[in-house]
Amino acid sequence: MQALSARAPRLAAKPVSRSGARSAVTVVCKATTVRSEVAKKVAMLSTLPATLAAHPAFALVDERMNGDGTGRPFGVNDPVLGWVLVGVFGTMWALWFIGQKDLGDFEDADDGLKL
């Protein structure tokens, strides 16, 4: 049994002769068999069980581990580590804020260029 495919028709043109005149363009329709379509679908469906059975690896979350890849914010699995991150960020920001006061208000284009 044959069925027409839903693909767009291809245009087949004969080669141009030496005189430069083009030959007529014909439309070619290709009939595909139902068996080839079924074979493609069976091949695609055969991979479905393997896809569904391949579960992602679950991370082992333990107190000894550092929390990488466990879905915790910044990999912090201990509250003390969160406070360390906040403390280091706050210290660096405070040092920058205090240090930038000496640079001036930058009203002139050459402000801040002195050594």
Biopython code that builds the backbone (N, CA, C, O; Angstrom):
import numpy as np
from Bio.PDB.StructureBuilder import StructureBuilder

atoms = [
    (1, "MET", "N", (0.845, -1.164, 0.000)),
    (1, "MET", "CA", (0.000, 0.000, 0.000)),
    (1, "MET", "C", (0.896, 1.235, 0.000)),
    (1, "MET", "O", (1.883, 1.286, 0.733)),
    (2, "GLN", "N", (0.567, 2.199, -0.794)),
    (2, "GLN", "CA", (1.359, 3.413, -0.881)),
    (2, "GLN", "C", (0.503, 4.611, -0.499)),
    (2, "GLN", "O", (-0.713, 4.623, -0.690)),
    (3, "ALA", "N", (1.183, 5.624, 0.050)),
    (3, "ALA", "CA", (0.490, 6.862, 0.404)),
    (3, "ALA", "C", (1.349, 8.034, -0.037)),
    (3, "ALA", "O", (2.575, 7.934, -0.084)),
    (4, "LEU", "N", (0.716, 9.115, -0.349)),
    (4, "LEU", "CA", (1.468, 10.308, -0.732)),
    (4, "LEU", "C", (2.007, 10.979, 0.519)),
    (4, "LEU", "O", (1.314, 11.072, 1.533)),
    (5, "SER", "N", (3.238, 11.443, 0.444)),
    (5, "SER", "CA", (3.818, 12.117, 1.601)),
    (5, "SER", "C", (3.364, 13.567, 1.634)),
    (5, "SER", "O", (2.928, 14.118, 0.623)),
    (6, "ALA", "N", (3.471, 14.170, 2.797)),
    (6, "ALA", "CA", (3.052, 15.565, 2.962)),
    (6, "ALA", "C", (4.207, 16.519, 2.697)),
    (6, "ALA", "O", (4.123, 17.697, 3.045)),
    (7, "ARG", "N", (5.252, 16.046, 2.106)),
    (7, "ARG", "CA", (6.404, 16.893, 1.814)),
    (7, "ARG", "C", (6.117, 17.780, 0.614)),
    (7, "ARG", "O", (5.270, 17.473, -0.225)),
    (8, "ALA", "N", (6.844, 18.883, 0.557)),
    (8, "ALA", "CA", (6.686, 19.793, -0.584)),
    (8, "ALA", "C", (7.269, 19.133, -1.827)),
    (8, "ALA", "O", (8.265, 18.416, -1.733)),
    (9, "PRO", "N", (6.671, 19.362, -2.977)),
    (9, "PRO", "CA", (7.202, 18.747, -4.201)),
    (9, "PRO", "C", (8.561, 19.329, -4.569)),
    (9, "PRO", "O", (8.828, 20.509, -4.346)),
    (10, "ARG", "N", (9.408, 18.486, -5.133)),
    (10, "ARG", "CA", (10.727, 18.928, -5.577)),
    (10, "ARG", "C", (10.640, 19.323, -7.040)),
    (10, "ARG", "O", (9.874, 18.749, -7.814)),
    (11, "LEU", "N", (11.423, 20.295, -7.393)),
    (11, "LEU", "CA", (11.493, 20.703, -8.792)),
    (11, "LEU", "C", (12.745, 20.105, -9.397)),
    (11, "LEU", "O", (13.842, 20.265, -8.861)),
    (12, "ALA", "N", (12.583, 19.426, -10.497)),
    (12, "ALA", "CA", (13.726, 18.835, -11.183)),
    (12, "ALA", "C", (13.935, 19.586, -12.489)),
    (12, "ALA", "O", (13.014, 19.703, -13.298)),
    (13, "ALA", "N", (15.123, 20.087, -12.690)),
    (13, "ALA", "CA", (15.424, 20.827, -13.922)),
    (13, "ALA", "C", (16.514, 20.096, -14.681)),
    (13, "ALA", "O", (17.440, 19.547, -14.084)),
    (14, "LYS", "N", (16.401, 20.091, -15.975)),
    (14, "LYS", "CA", (17.431, 19.488, -16.811)),
    (14, "LYS", "C", (18.584, 20.474, -16.933)),
    (14, "LYS", "O", (18.377, 21.679, -16.794)),
    (15, "PRO", "N", (19.777, 19.994, -17.187)),
    (15, "PRO", "CA", (20.904, 20.911, -17.301)),
    (15, "PRO", "C", (20.731, 21.884, -18.465)),
    (15, "PRO", "O", (20.071, 21.583, -19.460)),
    (16, "VAL", "N", (21.333, 23.037, -18.315)),
    (16, "VAL", "CA", (21.244, 24.079, -19.341)),
    (16, "VAL", "C", (22.104, 23.676, -20.531)),
    (16, "VAL", "O", (23.228, 23.203, -20.365)),
    (17, "SER", "N", (21.575, 23.864, -21.718)),
    (17, "SER", "CA", (22.346, 23.527, -22.919)),
    (17, "SER", "C", (23.364, 24.634, -23.204)),
    (17, "SER", "O", (23.345, 25.685, -22.563)),
    (18, "ARG", "N", (24.232, 24.394, -24.150)),
    (18, "ARG", "CA", (25.277, 25.364, -24.470)),
    (18, "ARG", "C", (24.726, 26.646, -25.057)),
    (18, "ARG", "O", (25.368, 27.693, -24.965)),
    (19, "SER", "N", (23.583, 26.587, -25.643)),
    (19, "SER", "CA", (23.032, 27.794, -26.256)),
    (19, "SER", "C", (22.484, 28.752, -25.204)),
    (19, "SER", "O", (22.169, 29.898, -25.526)),
    (20, "GLY", "N", (22.364, 28.309, -23.957)),
    (20, "GLY", "CA", (21.888, 29.173, -22.889)),
    (20, "GLY", "C", (20.399, 29.081, -22.658)),
    (20, "GLY", "O", (19.899, 29.679, -21.705)),
    (21, "ALA", "N", (19.673, 28.364, -23.483)),
    (21, "ALA", "CA", (18.228, 28.240, -23.308)),
    (21, "ALA", "C", (17.946, 27.202, -22.235)),
    (21, "ALA", "O", (18.555, 26.132, -22.228)),
    (22, "ARG", "N", (17.035, 27.511, -21.336)),
    (22, "ARG", "CA", (16.682, 26.576, -20.262)),
    (22, "ARG", "C", (15.591, 25.633, -20.742)),
    (22, "ARG", "O", (14.714, 26.013, -21.518)),
    (23, "SER", "N", (15.662, 24.433, -20.279)),
    (23, "SER", "CA", (14.622, 23.476, -20.635)),
    (23, "SER", "C", (13.454, 23.618, -19.663)),
    (23, "SER", "O", (13.555, 24.351, -18.679)),
    (24, "ALA", "N", (12.376, 22.943, -19.921)),
    (24, "ALA", "CA", (11.174, 23.046, -19.100)),
    (24, "ALA", "C", (11.409, 22.417, -17.733)),
    (24, "ALA", "O", (12.123, 21.422, -17.612)),
    (25, "VAL", "N", (10.801, 23.006, -16.702)),
    (25, "VAL", "CA", (10.902, 22.514, -15.335)),
    (25, "VAL", "C", (9.701, 21.619, -15.069)),
    (25, "VAL", "O", (8.564, 21.991, -15.362)),
    (26, "THR", "N", (9.956, 20.433, -14.509)),
    (26, "THR", "CA", (8.867, 19.513, -14.209)),
    (26, "THR", "C", (8.763, 19.310, -12.709)),
    (26, "THR", "O", (9.762, 19.421, -11.998)),
    (27, "VAL", "N", (7.586, 19.019, -12.228)),
    (27, "VAL", "CA", (7.342, 18.770, -10.820)),
    (27, "VAL", "C", (7.388, 17.270, -10.594)),
    (27, "VAL", "O", (6.761, 16.502, -11.323)),
    (28, "VAL", "N", (8.144, 16.853, -9.566)),
    (28, "VAL", "CA", (8.278, 15.434, -9.259)),
    (28, "VAL", "C", (7.633, 15.181, -7.905)),
    (28, "VAL", "O", (8.007, 15.821, -6.923)),
    (29, "CYS", "N", (6.682, 14.271, -7.828)),
    (29, "CYS", "CA", (6.061, 13.867, -6.576)),
    (29, "CYS", "C", (6.524, 12.457, -6.257)),
    (29, "CYS", "O", (6.522, 11.582, -7.122)),
    (30, "LYS", "N", (6.917, 12.244, -5.023)),
    (30, "LYS", "CA", (7.432, 10.941, -4.626)),
    (30, "LYS", "C", (6.424, 10.271, -3.700)),
    (30, "LYS", "O", (5.998, 10.866, -2.710)),
    (31, "ALA", "N", (6.052, 9.068, -4.008)),
    (31, "ALA", "CA", (5.138, 8.306, -3.168)),
    (31, "ALA", "C", (5.962, 7.482, -2.192)),
    (31, "ALA", "O", (6.913, 6.807, -2.584)),
    (32, "THR", "N", (5.592, 7.542, -0.927)),
    (32, "THR", "CA", (6.292, 6.756, 0.085)),
    (32, "THR", "C", (5.386, 5.623, 0.534)),
    (32, "THR", "O", (4.161, 5.730, 0.482)),
    (33, "THR", "N", (5.985, 4.569, 0.963)),
    (33, "THR", "CA", (5.202, 3.430, 1.428)),
    (33, "THR", "C", (4.859, 3.618, 2.895)),
    (33, "THR", "O", (5.578, 4.287, 3.638)),
    (34, "VAL", "N", (3.769, 3.028, 3.289)),
    (34, "VAL", "CA", (3.338, 3.103, 4.676)),
    (34, "VAL", "C", (4.328, 2.350, 5.557)),
    (34, "VAL", "O", (4.536, 2.713, 6.715)),
    (35, "ARG", "N", (4.933, 1.311, 5.014)),
    (35, "ARG", "CA", (5.885, 0.529, 5.798)),
    (35, "ARG", "C", (7.081, 1.369, 6.228)),
    (35, "ARG", "O", (7.554, 1.235, 7.357)),
    (36, "SER", "N", (7.575, 2.226, 5.350)),
    (36, "SER", "CA", (8.732, 3.040, 5.727)),
    (36, "SER", "C", (8.359, 4.043, 6.813)),
    (36, "SER", "O", (9.164, 4.323, 7.702)),
    (37, "GLU", "N", (7.140, 4.587, 6.746)),
    (37, "GLU", "CA", (6.690, 5.518, 7.783)),
    (37, "GLU", "C", (6.519, 4.783, 9.112)),
    (37, "GLU", "O", (6.892, 5.304, 10.164)),
    (38, "VAL", "N", (5.958, 3.576, 9.066)),
    (38, "VAL", "CA", (5.771, 2.790, 10.285)),
    (38, "VAL", "C", (7.124, 2.404, 10.871)),
    (38, "VAL", "O", (7.300, 2.417, 12.089)),
    (39, "ALA", "N", (8.069, 2.067, 10.021)),
    (39, "ALA", "CA", (9.393, 1.688, 10.508)),
    (39, "ALA", "C", (10.061, 2.858, 11.228)),
    (39, "ALA", "O", (10.732, 2.654, 12.239)),
    (40, "LYS", "N", (9.888, 4.066, 10.727)),
    (40, "LYS", "CA", (10.464, 5.238, 11.394)),
    (40, "LYS", "C", (9.823, 5.454, 12.763)),
    (40, "LYS", "O", (10.510, 5.763, 13.737)),
    (41, "LYS", "N", (8.497, 5.288, 12.828)),
    (41, "LYS", "CA", (7.802, 5.488, 14.097)),
    (41, "LYS", "C", (8.180, 4.419, 15.112)),
    (41, "LYS", "O", (8.324, 4.715, 16.298)),
    (42, "VAL", "N", (8.342, 3.182, 14.658)),
    (42, "VAL", "CA", (8.739, 2.099, 15.558)),
    (42, "VAL", "C", (10.142, 2.354, 16.092)),
    (42, "VAL", "O", (10.416, 2.102, 17.265)),
    (43, "ALA", "N", (11.026, 2.850, 15.244)),
    (43, "ALA", "CA", (12.387, 3.148, 15.687)),
    (43, "ALA", "C", (12.387, 4.251, 16.734)),
    (43, "ALA", "O", (13.145, 4.187, 17.702)),
    (44, "MET", "N", (11.548, 5.257, 16.551)),
    (44, "MET", "CA", (11.480, 6.333, 17.540)),
    (44, "MET", "C", (10.855, 5.843, 18.845)),
    (44, "MET", "O", (11.313, 6.210, 19.927)),
    (45, "LEU", "N", (9.815, 5.018, 18.750)),
    (45, "LEU", "CA", (9.155, 4.523, 19.956)),
    (45, "LEU", "C", (10.014, 3.522, 20.727)),
    (45, "LEU", "O", (9.821, 3.343, 21.929)),
    (46, "SER", "N", (10.955, 2.874, 20.054)),
    (46, "SER", "CA", (11.799, 1.907, 20.755)),
    (46, "SER", "C", (12.748, 2.591, 21.732)),
    (46, "SER", "O", (13.232, 1.943, 22.660)),
    (47, "THR", "N", (13.024, 3.868, 21.555)),
    (47, "THR", "CA", (13.897, 4.581, 22.493)),
    (47, "THR", "C", (13.132, 5.140, 23.684)),
    (47, "THR", "O", (13.753, 5.589, 24.647)),
    (48, "LEU", "N", (11.811, 5.126, 23.648)),
    (48, "LEU", "CA", (11.004, 5.698, 24.716)),
    (48, "LEU", "C", (11.215, 5.014, 26.070)),
    (48, "LEU", "O", (11.388, 5.726, 27.059)),
    (49, "PRO", "N", (11.212, 3.688, 26.182)),
    (49, "PRO", "CA", (11.424, 3.069, 27.501)),
    (49, "PRO", "C", (12.777, 3.428, 28.115)),
    (49, "PRO", "O", (12.875, 3.655, 29.321)),
    (50, "ALA", "N", (13.806, 3.479, 27.292)),
    (50, "ALA", "CA", (15.124, 3.832, 27.820)),
    (50, "ALA", "C", (15.146, 5.272, 28.310)),
    (50, "ALA", "O", (15.796, 5.586, 29.307)),
    (51, "THR", "N", (14.441, 6.135, 27.614)),
    (51, "THR", "CA", (14.393, 7.538, 28.025)),
    (51, "THR", "C", (13.645, 7.689, 29.344)),
    (51, "THR", "O", (14.070, 8.452, 30.212)),
    (52, "LEU", "N", (12.551, 6.980, 29.500)),
    (52, "LEU", "CA", (11.769, 7.088, 30.726)),
    (52, "LEU", "C", (12.448, 6.402, 31.906)),
    (52, "LEU", "O", (12.277, 6.835, 33.046)),
    (53, "ALA", "N", (13.207, 5.351, 31.662)),
    (53, "ALA", "CA", (13.847, 4.615, 32.745)),
    (53, "ALA", "C", (15.127, 5.276, 33.224)),
    (53, "ALA", "O", (15.587, 4.972, 34.324)),
    (54, "ALA", "N", (15.715, 6.163, 32.448)),
    (54, "ALA", "CA", (16.974, 6.804, 32.829)),
    (54, "ALA", "C", (16.673, 7.998, 33.728)),
    (54, "ALA", "O", (16.534, 9.124, 33.251)),
    (55, "HIS", "N", (16.576, 7.749, 35.012)),
    (55, "HIS", "CA", (16.316, 8.818, 35.968)),
    (55, "HIS", "C", (17.608, 9.585, 36.221)),
    (55, "HIS", "O", (18.690, 9.002, 36.149)),
    (56, "PRO", "N", (17.519, 10.865, 36.513)),
    (56, "PRO", "CA", (18.739, 11.608, 36.839)),
    (56, "PRO", "C", (19.319, 11.101, 38.158)),
    (56, "PRO", "O", (18.592, 10.637, 39.036)),
    (57, "ALA", "N", (20.609, 11.199, 38.275)),
    (57, "ALA", "CA", (21.275, 10.740, 39.492)),
    (57, "ALA", "C", (20.892, 11.662, 40.645)),
    (57, "ALA", "O", (20.958, 12.886, 40.527)),
    (58, "PHE", "N", (20.502, 11.070, 41.736)),
    (58, "PHE", "CA", (20.152, 11.859, 42.910)),
    (58, "PHE", "C", (21.418, 12.111, 43.720)),
    (58, "PHE", "O", (22.193, 11.193, 43.985)),
    (59, "ALA", "N", (21.615, 13.366, 44.108)),
    (59, "ALA", "CA", (22.821, 13.731, 44.850)),
    (59, "ALA", "C", (22.706, 13.228, 46.283)),
    (59, "ALA", "O", (21.643, 13.306, 46.899)),
    (60, "LEU", "N", (23.801, 12.720, 46.798)),
    (60, "LEU", "CA", (23.861, 12.285, 48.179)),
    (60, "LEU", "C", (24.199, 13.504, 49.029)),
    (60, "LEU", "O", (25.316, 14.018, 48.972)),
    (61, "VAL", "N", (23.242, 13.957, 49.809)),
    (61, "VAL", "CA", (23.444, 15.143, 50.640)),
    (61, "VAL", "C", (23.757, 14.669, 52.044)),
    (61, "VAL", "O", (22.956, 13.979, 52.676)),
    (62, "ASP", "N", (24.916, 15.043, 52.518)),
    (62, "ASP", "CA", (25.368, 14.639, 53.835)),
    (62, "ASP", "C", (26.028, 15.844, 54.487)),
    (62, "ASP", "O", (26.410, 16.788, 53.796)),
    (63, "GLU", "N", (26.166, 15.825, 55.796)),
    (63, "GLU", "CA", (26.808, 16.941, 56.493)),
    (63, "GLU", "C", (28.271, 17.077, 56.107)),
    (63, "GLU", "O", (28.832, 18.171, 56.170)),
    (64, "ARG", "N", (28.893, 15.976, 55.710)),
    (64, "ARG", "CA", (30.309, 16.036, 55.339)),
    (64, "ARG", "C", (30.514, 16.634, 53.959)),
    (64, "ARG", "O", (31.612, 17.089, 53.641)),
    (65, "MET", "N", (29.476, 16.640, 53.135)),
    (65, "MET", "CA", (29.624, 17.133, 51.773)),
    (65, "MET", "C", (29.436, 18.645, 51.741)),
    (65, "MET", "O", (28.858, 19.228, 52.658)),
    (66, "ASN", "N", (29.931, 19.272, 50.677)),
    (66, "ASN", "CA", (29.919, 20.732, 50.616)),
    (66, "ASN", "C", (28.664, 21.304, 49.987)),
    (66, "ASN", "O", (28.544, 22.528, 49.943)),
    (67, "GLY", "N", (27.742, 20.534, 49.508)),
    (67, "GLY", "CA", (26.489, 21.050, 48.980)),
    (67, "GLY", "C", (26.502, 21.388, 47.509)),
    (67, "GLY", "O", (25.522, 21.947, 47.015)),
    (68, "ASP", "N", (27.569, 21.076, 46.776)),
    (68, "ASP", "CA", (27.605, 21.372, 45.343)),
    (68, "ASP", "C", (26.595, 20.502, 44.609)),
    (68, "ASP", "O", (26.559, 19.288, 44.806)),
    (69, "GLY", "N", (25.784, 21.113, 43.772)),
    (69, "GLY", "CA", (24.824, 20.384, 42.961)),
    (69, "GLY", "C", (23.631, 19.852, 43.723)),
    (69, "GLY", "O", (22.921, 18.984, 43.216)),
    (70, "THR", "N", (23.391, 20.344, 44.921)),
    (70, "THR", "CA", (22.271, 19.856, 45.715)),
    (70, "THR", "C", (21.067, 20.771, 45.658)),
    (70, "THR", "O", (20.052, 20.490, 46.296)),
    (71, "GLY", "N", (21.152, 21.861, 44.907)),
    (71, "GLY", "CA", (20.039, 22.777, 44.789)),
    (71, "GLY", "C", (19.940, 23.773, 45.921)),
    (71, "GLY", "O", (18.942, 24.485, 46.023)),
    (72, "ARG", "N", (20.935, 23.844, 46.765)),
    (72, "ARG", "CA", (20.920, 24.811, 47.860)),
    (72, "ARG", "C", (21.537, 26.121, 47.382)),
    (72, "ARG", "O", (22.459, 26.108, 46.566)),
    (73, "PRO", "N", (21.041, 27.247, 47.881)),
    (73, "PRO", "CA", (21.575, 28.535, 47.408)),
    (73, "PRO", "C", (23.058, 28.685, 47.732)),
    (73, "PRO", "O", (23.473, 28.538, 48.882)),
    (74, "PHE", "N", (23.841, 28.977, 46.715)),
    (74, "PHE", "CA", (25.292, 29.152, 46.812)),
    (74, "PHE", "C", (25.995, 27.916, 47.362)),
    (74, "PHE", "O", (27.153, 28.017, 47.765)),
    (75, "GLY", "N", (25.352, 26.770, 47.396)),
    (75, "GLY", "CA", (25.966, 25.551, 47.904)),
    (75, "GLY", "C", (26.154, 25.559, 49.408)),
    (75, "GLY", "O", (26.978, 24.807, 49.929)),
    (76, "VAL", "N", (25.409, 26.390, 50.116)),
    (76, "VAL", "CA", (25.564, 26.527, 51.569)),
    (76, "VAL", "C", (24.694, 25.481, 52.249)),
    (76, "VAL", "O", (23.468, 25.529, 52.153)),
    (77, "ASN", "N", (25.328, 24.537, 52.936)),
    (77, "ASN", "CA", (24.572, 23.522, 53.658)),
    (77, "ASN", "C", (24.677, 23.703, 55.171)),
    (77, "ASN", "O", (24.160, 22.882, 55.929)),
    (78, "ASP", "N", (25.341, 24.770, 55.615)),
    (78, "ASP", "CA", (25.480, 25.066, 57.032)),
    (78, "ASP", "C", (25.235, 26.561, 57.203)),
    (78, "ASP", "O", (25.806, 27.348, 56.448)),
    (79, "PRO", "N", (24.418, 26.988, 58.157)),
    (79, "PRO", "CA", (24.134, 28.420, 58.315)),
    (79, "PRO", "C", (25.382, 29.273, 58.558)),
    (79, "PRO", "O", (25.416, 30.440, 58.168)),
    (80, "VAL", "N", (26.390, 28.709, 59.187)),
    (80, "VAL", "CA", (27.614, 29.476, 59.453)),
    (80, "VAL", "C", (28.280, 29.885, 58.139)),
    (80, "VAL", "O", (28.836, 30.979, 58.044)),
    (81, "LEU", "N", (28.230, 29.022, 57.133)),
    (81, "LEU", "CA", (28.829, 29.357, 55.842)),
    (81, "LEU", "C", (28.108, 30.534, 55.195)),
    (81, "LEU", "O", (28.743, 31.355, 54.533)),
    (82, "GLY", "N", (26.814, 30.627, 55.373)),
    (82, "GLY", "CA", (26.062, 31.767, 54.855)),
    (82, "GLY", "C", (26.489, 33.057, 55.518)),
    (82, "GLY", "O", (26.637, 34.085, 54.858)),
    (83, "TRP", "N", (26.687, 33.004, 56.835)),
    (83, "TRP", "CA", (27.140, 34.209, 57.539)),
    (83, "TRP", "C", (28.554, 34.593, 57.124)),
    (83, "TRP", "O", (28.878, 35.780, 57.077)),
    (84, "VAL", "N", (29.391, 33.625, 56.826)),
    (84, "VAL", "CA", (30.742, 33.936, 56.345)),
    (84, "VAL", "C", (30.664, 34.647, 55.001)),
    (84, "VAL", "O", (31.366, 35.635, 54.787)),
    (85, "LEU", "N", (29.821, 34.159, 54.092)),
    (85, "LEU", "CA", (29.662, 34.825, 52.795)),
    (85, "LEU", "C", (29.163, 36.259, 52.959)),
    (85, "LEU", "O", (29.678, 37.174, 52.315)),
    (86, "VAL", "N", (28.170, 36.456, 53.813)),
    (86, "VAL", "CA", (27.638, 37.801, 54.042)),
    (86, "VAL", "C", (28.693, 38.687, 54.685)),
    (86, "VAL", "O", (28.820, 39.857, 54.323)),
    (87, "GLY", "N", (29.455, 38.145, 55.638)),
    (87, "GLY", "CA", (30.490, 38.931, 56.319)),
    (87, "GLY", "C", (31.609, 39.362, 55.390)),
    (87, "GLY", "O", (32.049, 40.510, 55.448)),
    (88, "VAL", "N", (32.075, 38.467, 54.538)),
    (88, "VAL", "CA", (33.148, 38.813, 53.597)),
    (88, "VAL", "C", (32.654, 39.850, 52.601)),
    (88, "VAL", "O", (33.363, 40.814, 52.311)),
    (89, "PHE", "N", (31.451, 39.666, 52.075)),
    (89, "PHE", "CA", (30.900, 40.655, 51.144)),
    (89, "PHE", "C", (30.742, 42.008, 51.826)),
    (89, "PHE", "O", (31.094, 43.034, 51.245)),
    (90, "GLY", "N", (30.221, 42.025, 53.045)),
    (90, "GLY", "CA", (30.033, 43.284, 53.778)),
    (90, "GLY", "C", (31.348, 43.980, 54.070)),
    (90, "GLY", "O", (31.433, 45.205, 53.977)),
    (91, "THR", "N", (32.375, 43.220, 54.422)),
    (91, "THR", "CA", (33.691, 43.809, 54.689)),
    (91, "THR", "C", (34.281, 44.421, 53.429)),
    (91, "THR", "O", (34.797, 45.537, 53.469)),
    (92, "MET", "N", (34.212, 43.711, 52.317)),
    (92, "MET", "CA", (34.752, 44.249, 51.059)),
    (92, "MET", "C", (33.986, 45.498, 50.626)),
    (92, "MET", "O", (34.588, 46.459, 50.146)),
    (93, "TRP", "N", (32.664, 45.488, 50.792)),
    (93, "TRP", "CA", (31.869, 46.655, 50.415)),
    (93, "TRP", "C", (32.212, 47.839, 51.306)),
    (93, "TRP", "O", (32.327, 48.961, 50.815)),
    (94, "ALA", "N", (32.379, 47.612, 52.620)),
    (94, "ALA", "CA", (32.709, 48.701, 53.547)),
    (94, "ALA", "C", (34.074, 49.297, 53.214)),
    (94, "ALA", "O", (34.234, 50.518, 53.243)),
    (95, "LEU", "N", (35.060, 48.456, 52.899)),
    (95, "LEU", "CA", (36.383, 48.973, 52.525)),
    (95, "LEU", "C", (36.304, 49.791, 51.246)),
    (95, "LEU", "O", (36.950, 50.834, 51.147)),
    (96, "TRP", "N", (35.539, 49.349, 50.278)),
    (96, "TRP", "CA", (35.387, 50.113, 49.036)),
    (96, "TRP", "C", (34.680, 51.438, 49.304)),
    (96, "TRP", "O", (35.086, 52.472, 48.773)),
    (97, "PHE", "N", (33.634, 51.420, 50.118)),
    (97, "PHE", "CA", (32.857, 52.624, 50.393)),
    (97, "PHE", "C", (33.700, 53.668, 51.113)),
    (97, "PHE", "O", (33.617, 54.857, 50.805)),
    (98, "ILE", "N", (34.507, 53.229, 52.065)),
    (98, "ILE", "CA", (35.385, 54.160, 52.785)),
    (98, "ILE", "C", (36.475, 54.679, 51.857)),
    (98, "ILE", "O", (36.809, 55.864, 51.898)),
    (99, "GLY", "N", (37.029, 53.814, 51.029)),
    (99, "GLY", "CA", (38.118, 54.215, 50.138)),
    (99, "GLY", "C", (37.679, 55.139, 49.022)),
    (99, "GLY", "O", (38.477, 55.970, 48.587)),
    (100, "GLN", "N", (36.467, 55.041, 48.541)),
    (100, "GLN", "CA", (36.032, 55.873, 47.426)),
    (100, "GLN", "C", (35.719, 57.294, 47.852)),
    (100, "GLN", "O", (35.577, 58.166, 46.995)),
    (101, "LYS", "N", (35.607, 57.561, 49.156)),
    (101, "LYS", "CA", (35.355, 58.927, 49.625)),
    (101, "LYS", "C", (36.544, 59.836, 49.332)),
    (101, "LYS", "O", (36.359, 61.034, 49.117)),
    (102, "ASP", "N", (37.756, 59.293, 49.320)),
    (102, "ASP", "CA", (38.958, 60.085, 49.078)),
    (102, "ASP", "C", (39.114, 60.467, 47.614)),
    (102, "ASP", "O", (39.924, 61.339, 47.302)),
    (103, "LEU", "N", (38.381, 59.857, 46.723)),
    (103, "LEU", "CA", (38.541, 60.125, 45.300)),
    (103, "LEU", "C", (37.836, 61.400, 44.855)),
    (103, "LEU", "O", (38.145, 61.908, 43.778)),
    (104, "GLY", "N", (36.920, 61.931, 45.621)),
    (104, "GLY", "CA", (36.229, 63.162, 45.261)),
    (104, "GLY", "C", (34.894, 62.889, 44.613)),
    (104, "GLY", "O", (34.423, 61.753, 44.572)),
    (105, "ASP", "N", (34.280, 63.969, 44.098)),
    (105, "ASP", "CA", (32.947, 63.831, 43.528)),
    (105, "ASP", "C", (32.957, 63.736, 42.010)),
    (105, "ASP", "O", (31.891, 63.616, 41.406)),
    (106, "PHE", "N", (34.113, 63.786, 41.378)),
    (106, "PHE", "CA", (34.280, 63.596, 39.933)),
    (106, "PHE", "C", (33.477, 64.607, 39.110)),
    (106, "PHE", "O", (32.893, 64.255, 38.085)),
    (107, "GLU", "N", (33.453, 65.863, 39.564)),
    (107, "GLU", "CA", (32.763, 66.886, 38.773)),
    (107, "GLU", "C", (33.569, 67.269, 37.542)),
    (107, "GLU", "O", (32.996, 67.589, 36.501)),
    (108, "ASP", "N", (34.882, 67.241, 37.649)),
    (108, "ASP", "CA", (35.743, 67.560, 36.515)),
    (108, "ASP", "C", (36.141, 66.252, 35.830)),
    (108, "ASP", "O", (36.225, 65.210, 36.480)),
    (109, "ALA", "N", (36.383, 66.305, 34.537)),
    (109, "ALA", "CA", (36.740, 65.098, 33.790)),
    (109, "ALA", "C", (38.087, 64.537, 34.222)),
    (109, "ALA", "O", (38.342, 63.346, 34.047)),
    (110, "ASP", "N", (38.969, 65.389, 34.792)),
    (110, "ASP", "CA", (40.297, 64.929, 35.199)),
    (110, "ASP", "C", (40.360, 64.557, 36.672)),
    (110, "ASP", "O", (41.435, 64.198, 37.153)),
    (111, "ASP", "N", (39.271, 64.624, 37.401)),
    (111, "ASP", "CA", (39.282, 64.243, 38.814)),
    (111, "ASP", "C", (39.543, 62.749, 38.950)),
    (111, "ASP", "O", (39.089, 61.947, 38.134)),
    (112, "GLY", "N", (40.270, 62.395, 39.978)),
    (112, "GLY", "CA", (40.553, 61.003, 40.250)),
    (112, "GLY", "C", (41.740, 60.455, 39.499)),
    (112, "GLY", "O", (42.072, 59.279, 39.652)),
    (113, "LEU", "N", (42.406, 61.290, 38.671)),
    (113, "LEU", "CA", (43.550, 60.811, 37.902)),
    (113, "LEU", "C", (44.873, 61.064, 38.598)),
    (113, "LEU", "O", (45.914, 60.619, 38.115)),
    (114, "LYS", "N", (44.859, 61.773, 39.728)),
    (114, "LYS", "CA", (46.112, 62.055, 40.429)),
    (114, "LYS", "C", (46.595, 60.802, 41.149)),
    (114, "LYS", "O", (45.810, 59.929, 41.517)),
    (115, "LEU", "N", (47.891, 60.741, 41.337)),
    (115, "LEU", "CA", (48.456, 59.572, 42.015)),
    (115, "LEU", "C", (48.703, 59.851, 43.456)),
    (115, "LEU", "O", (49.177, 58.978, 44.182)),
]
sb = StructureBuilder()
sb.init_structure("model")
sb.init_model(0)
sb.init_chain("A")
sb.init_seg("    ")
for serial, (resi, resn, name, xyz) in enumerate(atoms, 1):
    if name == "N":
        sb.init_residue(resn, " ", resi, " ")
    sb.init_atom(name, np.array(xyz, "f"), 0.0, 1.0, " ", f" {name:<3s}", serial, name[0])
structure = sb.get_structure()
